[in-house]
């Protein structure tokens, strides 16, 4: 039974400035209760780009869940490729568990979370 009191939003609340090309991305949302929401999306378009290793790295993005136009972080921005993911595989979805983000790649499973020195400073 469908309630006649349900209202659907007909306009976009926010949109990311990033475009995900084929095969697209499946967003994963996590939060601490009703606060600190983060939308994560994995860009796997590099799976079909010819390179010496047959593909390019996947790129994990984190966006503010209240306004996905605000990019918080991505795995390609750290110096010396510190956060670079393994080579992309299409249709891979990030998994969030125990405060960490796990992504499967062609060659490895990458785990993202606070580094030990970051955890100590956030307490």
C-alpha positions, 0 to 999 in steps of 0.5 A: 500500500502506498501512502498518499502522504509521501512526498518525493524530492523532485530537484537535486539536493547536490551534485558532484563536480566529478564525472564517472565514465563507463562503467560508472560508480556505485556510491557507498555511504557511511556515517557515525549515527546521523553525523559525519556522513561520507559518500565514497565512490570508486572510479574504475574507468581505467580498467580498459585503458592500455598501459604496461600493466593492462590497466590504470589504477582505480581511484577512490573518492570521498565526498561530504554526504551533505553536499557531494560537490565537496570532495574530501579526498581521493586516492590519487592526490597523495605525494609519492603515490602513497594512497594509490590503489591497485589496477582497476577492475570494472564493477568493483564496489568499496566496502566500509567496515570497522572504520576502514574502506576496502576495495578489490583491484586486479592485483590486491585488496587495498585498505584505507583508513586513518594512519596510526599517527592520524588516529592518535592526533584525532583523539 
